[in-house]
Amino acid sequence: MSSLEQTPYEQLGGSPFFARLVDAFYGRVQDDPVLRPLYPGSDLGPAAERLRLFLEQYWGGPTTYSEQRGDPRLRMRHRPFAVDAAAHEHWLAHMRSALDEQALTPELDALLWSYFESAAAAMVNTPRDAEAGGTRS
């Protein structure tokens, strides 16, 4: 099968790639003063598993995420957490570093990074004026 016939999931190396990426990402989140408080409990394992399964499904791999959790509905699932500009920036910085560790081709790196930038922006649910203690009119 040529790379044109493969899904991004297959081109990236399947589940082992996503496990490495997510492990590298959550290794950084563990000690992040902005992001870590957004994760209840002491174990980041369940969050890492959900992200890995979601990314695998999104990029053309197994549909385990939807089979276990239903429709991803990412904005709804993140609504209980105050995701502000700082969280957005920290999330992207850690994902960028985790992605850099994977040494992908420029094309695959750009494909993933474009998605991560867009998805991270969509999760922001706390306006800047609220972060600064301002009021909305």
Beta strands, then each sheet from edge to edge (+ up, - down):
end
